[in-house]
Every structure is written in C-alpha cells, then in structure tokens.
C-alpha cells in the first residue's frame, strides 16, 4: 500500500507544471517557518554558532531561506522518479567529474562525502546515471510508513540504501567491488562519531569517511549539488583526499570536515539541517521574545 501511495504522490507532483510546483514550495516556506517551532529554533541555534557576528534579524531571514530551499528540494524529490534521462542530464552542470573518474581508476572504490546542500538526492541519481551502483547510508525517509517505498524507488535508480545498523560490512564490500559509497556527513544517522573542529566548535562527526578510506585505500571525494535556479543545478566534485597522505584516521576526518564546512559556509541559504548541531535548542519562551522582535524580518 505504501508503494501505491508513494507512486501516486510522485505521479501527481511530477505532473504539475514546474512553475506551479516551485510557486507552492515558496509559498509554503512561511508556513514551514512559523508552524514548525522545533525546526525554527534549531536552525536559529545553529546559525548563531555559524554566524556569531550576525544580528538575529539576519539569521531569521536566512532560516526562512533555508526552509524555502528544503521545500523546493521536497518538490524536486517527488518529481525525480519521473524525470527522463535527457531532461535530468540537461538540467545539471557538473564541475570536476574527472576527479571522480580518476579516483575510480584506482580500483578501490570511492567514498563520497557530501552534505544537505541544495538537492543532495539529485546528486546520487546523477552518479547512478553515470553507470555506477551507488551505496548510500540513510535512515528513515519520509516517515517509517513510506521509507520502504522510497528505498524501492531508489533501488530502481541503481541506488542501494544501506541502514546505519548494518555497520561497515556492506560498505566495505561495495568498495571492494569498486563501487561508490555516499555518506551525508552532516546528518545524524551514523553509529560511530569522532570529535572534529567544525565551524570553530567541537563536533561529533561520523567516523565513516576516514575509517572506510584507511581500511580499503579508497580515496575520499567531497562534493555538493547546489540549486542554481529553479530546475537548474550544479554538482561540484572536489579533488580526492588520499588516505595515504594522512597520518591518522582522525586527520583525514578533520580534512573532510574542513572541506564540508567550506561548502556549507558558501551555501548557507541552501543548507537543510533542522536539528541542533552543537547546543540544546533555546526554550520556546526565550525564542518567543526574539520572534516578536523579528516577525517583520
């Protein structure tokens, strides 16, 4: 039943004119901001760490833009299963694909480290369109009821979803077959965390990129998929990080964290994380005062 409902939703949304889909996504951004207080408080708490010199009014504006970007991503996510190959490829500019191909030429697989910028799901589909079987670590998506349907749809797109509970076993096997492994490193589904410096603060970062690379010799490639305009995207693939160049796993993970930090800093308005990354969420009472002051921002 969940697959039927999910298929109906994707067909309905993909049949909508794109201008209307983006219009509705943008229109609902204010609803997202005002009626999801836990997400709002978390976004503002994170931005307070990331932009310590910015005023609250600026952070409120940016939080609204982050939620608009998330709404757009959700519209694009439901459209994705029905996009034709030519339409998909023509909507995406790719910078640095040669870096990915050079890493695969080593025959040890590739660890792709990315973040929740723009449309990270689209990036995974593009890697699969290039002929690779992508193994992506992901938790529950769209609620437990629809999560199975999402995974089935991804498998049809050559994306294998790996649960965090599976540990490293399936990922190591994928790398042995020279397949790519994708880790969204600013998420919260990883089982093992290591402390790194992230935006000038200690942060529990997934151990996966460094551990997988050091165990297998696979290179780590950081990248992101930004939305250039509605329906247009740019995937940026950085030069690989060779585990042999780092004395320890911790040093490699810190290098990955530093690169991901640069990506997020450059695309804060498209960064879609709505949980407190460093600190407890401010109390609703404390936020209410600030909200009243910034309601017109």
C-alpha positions as CSV (number, residue, x, y, z in Angstrom):
1,X,0.0,0.0,0.0
2,X,2.8,2.4,0.8
3,X,4.3,1.9,-2.6
4,X,1.0,2.7,-4.2
5,X,0.6,5.9,-2.2
6,X,4.1,7.0,-2.9
7,X,3.7,6.3,-6.6
8,X,0.5,8.3,-6.6
9,X,2.2,11.2,-4.9
10,X,5.2,11.2,-7.2
11,X,2.9,11.0,-10.3
12,X,0.7,13.8,-9.1
13,X,3.6,16.1,-8.3
14,X,5.6,15.3,-11.4
15,X,2.5,16.1,-13.5
16,X,2.3,19.6,-12.0
17,X,3.9,22.4,-14.1
18,X,7.3,23.2,-12.7
19,X,6.4,26.9,-12.2
20,X,3.5,25.9,-10.1
21,X,5.5,23.4,-8.0
22,X,8.1,25.9,-7.2
23,X,5.5,28.6,-6.5
24,X,3.7,26.4,-4.0
25,X,7.0,25.4,-2.4
26,X,8.0,29.0,-1.9
27,X,4.5,29.9,-0.8
28,X,4.7,27.3,2.0
29,X,8.1,28.4,3.2
30,X,6.5,30.8,5.7
31,X,4.2,28.0,6.9
32,X,7.3,25.9,7.4
33,X,9.0,28.6,9.4
34,X,6.0,29.6,11.7
35,X,4.4,26.2,12.3
36,X,7.4,24.0,12.9
37,X,8.9,25.7,16.0
38,X,11.4,22.9,16.8
39,X,12.9,23.2,13.3
40,X,13.0,27.0,13.5
41,X,14.7,27.1,16.9
42,X,17.3,24.5,15.8
43,X,18.1,26.5,12.6
44,X,18.5,29.7,14.6
45,X,20.6,28.0,17.2
46,X,22.9,26.6,14.5
47,X,23.2,29.9,12.7
48,X,24.1,31.6,16.0
49,X,27.2,29.4,16.1
50,X,28.0,29.6,12.4
51,X,27.4,33.4,12.2
52,X,28.3,34.8,15.6
53,X,28.7,38.4,14.4
54,X,25.4,38.5,12.5
55,X,22.3,40.0,14.1
56,X,19.2,38.0,14.9
57,X,17.2,39.6,12.1
58,X,19.8,38.4,9.5
59,X,19.7,34.9,11.0
60,X,15.9,34.9,10.8
61,X,15.9,35.9,7.2
62,X,18.5,33.1,6.4
63,X,16.4,30.5,8.3
64,X,13.4,31.3,6.2
65,X,15.5,30.9,3.0
66,X,16.8,27.6,4.3
67,X,13.2,26.4,4.8
68,X,12.3,27.6,1.3
69,X,15.2,25.6,-0.1
70,X,14.1,22.5,1.8
71,X,10.5,22.9,0.4
72,X,12.0,23.2,-3.1
73,X,14.1,20.1,-2.6
74,X,11.0,18.1,-1.5
75,X,9.1,19.1,-4.6
76,X,12.1,18.1,-6.7
77,X,12.5,14.8,-4.7
78,X,8.9,13.7,-5.6
79,X,9.5,14.7,-9.3
80,X,12.7,12.8,-9.5
81,X,11.4,9.3,-10.3
82,X,9.5,10.5,-13.3
83,X,12.3,12.7,-14.9
84,X,13.5,11.4,-18.2
85,X,17.3,10.8,-18.6
86,X,17.7,13.6,-21.1
87,X,15.7,16.1,-19.0
88,X,17.8,15.2,-16.0
89,X,21.2,15.4,-17.6
90,X,20.3,18.7,-19.3
91,X,19.3,20.3,-16.0
92,X,22.7,19.6,-14.3
93,X,26.1,21.2,-14.8
94,X,28.9,19.1,-13.5
95,X,32.3,20.6,-12.3
96,X,35.1,18.2,-11.5
97,X,33.8,14.9,-12.8
98,X,37.3,14.0,-13.9
99,X,38.2,13.9,-10.2
100,X,35.7,11.1,-9.6
101,X,36.8,9.2,-12.6
102,X,40.4,9.4,-11.6
103,X,39.5,8.0,-8.1
104,X,37.6,5.1,-9.7
105,X,40.6,4.3,-11.9
106,X,42.5,3.1,-8.8
107,X,40.1,0.2,-8.5
108,X,39.4,0.6,-4.8
109,X,36.0,2.3,-4.8
110,X,35.3,5.9,-3.8
111,X,34.0,7.3,-0.5
112,X,31.8,10.3,-1.4
113,X,31.3,12.7,1.5
114,X,28.5,15.3,1.0
115,X,26.1,17.4,2.9
116,X,22.5,18.5,2.9
117,X,23.0,21.4,0.4
118,X,20.6,22.1,-2.4
119,X,19.4,18.7,-3.8
120,X,21.7,16.0,-2.4
121,X,19.3,13.3,-3.6
122,X,19.7,14.5,-7.2
123,X,23.5,14.1,-6.9
124,X,23.0,10.5,-6.0
125,X,20.8,9.9,-9.0
126,X,23.4,11.5,-11.3
127,X,26.2,9.3,-10.0
128,X,23.9,6.3,-10.8
129,X,23.2,7.7,-14.3
130,X,26.9,7.7,-15.0
131,X,26.9,3.9,-14.7
132,X,27.9,3.4,-11.0
133,X,25.9,1.5,-8.4
134,X,25.8,3.9,-5.5
135,X,25.6,2.6,-2.0
136,X,24.1,5.4,0.2
137,X,23.8,5.3,4.0
138,X,20.4,6.6,5.0
139,X,17.9,6.3,7.9
140,X,14.2,6.6,7.8
141,X,13.0,8.8,5.0
142,X,9.5,10.4,4.8
143,X,8.4,8.5,7.9
144,X,8.5,4.8,8.6
145,X,5.4,4.1,6.5
146,X,6.8,5.5,3.2
147,X,10.5,4.7,3.9
148,X,10.3,1.3,2.3
149,X,8.7,2.7,-0.9
150,X,11.5,5.3,-1.1
151,X,14.1,2.6,-0.8
152,X,12.5,0.5,-3.5
153,X,12.3,3.5,-5.9
154,X,16.0,4.3,-5.3
155,X,17.0,0.7,-6.0
156,X,15.3,1.0,-9.4
157,X,17.6,4.0,-10.0
158,X,20.7,1.9,-9.1
159,X,21.0,3.4,-5.6
160,X,21.4,0.8,-2.8
161,X,20.3,2.2,0.6
162,X,22.3,0.9,3.5
163,X,21.0,1.2,7.0
164,X,23.2,2.7,9.8
165,X,22.6,-0.6,11.7
166,X,24.4,-2.5,9.0
167,X,27.7,-1.1,10.1
168,X,30.7,-1.1,7.7
169,X,30.3,-4.6,6.3
170,X,28.1,-3.8,3.3
171,X,30.1,-0.6,2.6
172,X,33.5,-2.4,2.7
173,X,32.1,-5.0,0.3
174,X,30.9,-2.2,-2.1
175,X,34.3,-0.6,-2.1
176,X,35.9,-4.0,-2.8
177,X,33.8,-4.1,-6.0
178,X,35.0,-0.6,-6.9
179,X,31.6,0.9,-6.2
180,X,30.9,4.4,-4.7
181,X,29.8,4.8,-1.1
182,X,27.9,8.0,-0.2
183,X,27.9,9.4,3.3
184,X,25.9,12.6,4.1
185,X,28.2,13.7,6.9
186,X,26.1,16.4,8.5
187,X,23.3,14.0,9.2
188,X,22.6,12.2,12.5
189,X,22.2,8.6,11.4
190,X,25.8,7.4,11.9
191,X,26.6,4.9,14.7
192,X,30.2,6.0,15.5
193,X,31.2,9.6,16.0
194,X,34.6,11.2,16.3
195,X,35.3,14.7,17.6
196,X,36.5,17.3,15.0
197,X,36.5,21.0,14.8
198,X,33.5,22.2,12.8
199,X,32.7,25.9,12.5
200,X,35.2,26.6,15.3
201,X,33.4,24.2,17.8
202,X,34.0,20.6,18.8
203,X,31.5,18.5,16.9
204,X,30.7,14.7,16.8
205,X,31.5,13.8,13.2
206,X,30.8,10.4,11.5
207,X,33.9,8.2,11.6
208,X,32.9,6.5,8.3
209,X,34.9,8.5,5.8
210,X,38.2,8.1,7.5
211,X,37.7,4.5,8.6
212,X,36.5,3.3,5.2
213,X,39.3,5.0,3.4
214,X,42.0,3.9,5.7
215,X,40.8,0.3,5.7
216,X,40.5,0.0,1.9
217,X,42.7,2.6,0.4
218,X,39.7,4.2,-1.3
219,X,40.0,7.9,-1.8
220,X,37.5,10.4,-0.3
221,X,35.8,12.8,-2.6
222,X,33.8,15.7,-1.1
223,X,31.1,17.4,-3.2
224,X,27.7,19.0,-3.2
225,X,24.8,19.8,-5.5
226,X,23.6,23.4,-5.4
227,X,20.5,24.8,-7.0
228,X,21.5,27.5,-9.4
229,X,17.9,28.4,-10.2
230,X,14.5,26.6,-10.1
231,X,15.1,23.4,-12.0
232,X,18.8,24.0,-12.7
233,X,21.6,22.5,-10.6
234,X,25.4,22.4,-10.4
235,X,27.3,19.4,-9.0
236,X,30.8,20.3,-7.7
237,X,33.3,17.4,-7.2
238,X,36.4,18.2,-5.3
239,X,39.9,16.7,-5.8
240,X,40.2,13.4,-3.9
241,X,41.7,13.1,-0.5
242,X,44.1,10.2,-0.5
243,X,44.2,8.3,2.9
244,X,47.9,7.6,2.4
245,X,48.6,11.3,2.7
246,X,47.2,11.4,6.3
247,X,49.0,10.0,9.3
248,X,45.8,9.1,11.1
249,X,42.1,8.5,10.5
250,X,41.4,11.5,12.7
251,X,43.4,13.7,10.5
252,X,41.6,12.5,7.4
253,X,38.2,13.1,9.0
254,X,39.3,16.6,10.0
255,X,40.2,17.3,6.4
256,X,36.8,16.1,5.3
257,X,35.1,18.2,7.9
258,X,37.0,21.3,6.9
259,X,36.0,20.8,3.2
260,X,32.3,20.3,4.1
261,X,32.4,23.4,6.3
262,X,33.6,25.4,3.3
263,X,30.7,24.1,1.2
264,X,28.1,24.9,3.8
265,X,29.5,28.4,4.5
266,X,29.2,29.1,0.8
267,X,25.6,27.8,0.6
268,X,24.0,28.6,3.9
269,X,20.7,29.5,2.4
270,X,20.5,26.0,0.8
271,X,21.7,24.1,3.8
272,X,18.8,22.0,5.0
273,X,19.5,20.8,8.6
274,X,16.9,21.5,11.2
275,X,18.3,19.9,14.3
276,X,20.6,21.5,16.9
277,X,24.2,20.6,15.8
278,X,26.1,22.0,18.8
279,X,23.9,23.2,21.5
280,X,20.4,22.5,23.0
281,X,17.6,24.2,21.3
282,X,16.7,27.5,23.0
283,X,13.5,27.3,25.0
284,X,10.3,28.3,23.2
285,X,9.7,31.1,25.8
286,X,13.1,32.6,25.1
287,X,12.6,32.3,21.3
288,X,9.1,33.9,21.5
289,X,10.6,37.2,22.6
290,X,13.0,37.2,19.6
291,X,10.3,36.1,17.2
292,X,8.1,39.0,18.2
293,X,11.0,41.4,17.5
294,X,11.8,39.8,14.2
295,X,8.3,39.0,12.9
296,X,8.6,41.5,10.1
297,X,12.2,40.5,9.1
